[in-house]
């Protein structure tokens, strides 16, 4: 599958048309591992926000955010967010008004799935979601963790990845809110999820007002 250039600068909105026209896959810039700020400060400042400025995230912010929430941080392929038995059953999808994308942690890249606006499926009755530039949807592959206990562990693992995203947003000065509300069946169909893969949580992300 052909790839475009690395996304380093510019906004996510500017990136999406290029994805639609040039390629199905775009490799993200390397995450900024030297970003200033302490964990304690990020924890102190973390809060949920449901109002967003009419601005987009930068490509650099999207790259950092995705790496923080579920990126690879070791040579053996293990990730920033731990999972039960290292089964890595949690997948992350980027939903915007201009399309939806799967985050491939192995190559730190986005794969386009659809050009459709799936934000209303994330929002449901909560209209503030539609004012944000994007939402991250966390999907659990329950074929890797079958049964009631497996579903519980997948929910825990999704929550760990979500917290990583929230802490990055706090450190980077982004506005966000974690949610469980969404059209689970509608998103599963629109994202062409395989059998046994279930949307568990989402994080709405934008720029603060």
Buried (B, 14 or more C-beta within 10 A) or exposed (E): EEBBEBBEEEBBBEBBEBBEEEBBBBBBBEBEEEEEBEEEEBEEEBEEBBEBEEEBBBBBBBBBBBBBBBBBBEEEEEBBBEBBEEBBBBBBBBBBBBBBBBBBBEEBBBBBBEEBBBBBBBBEEBEBBBBBBBBBBBBBBBEBBEEEEBBEBBBBBBBBBBBBBBBBBBBBEBBBBBBEEBBBEBBBEBBEBEEEBBBBBBBBBBBEE
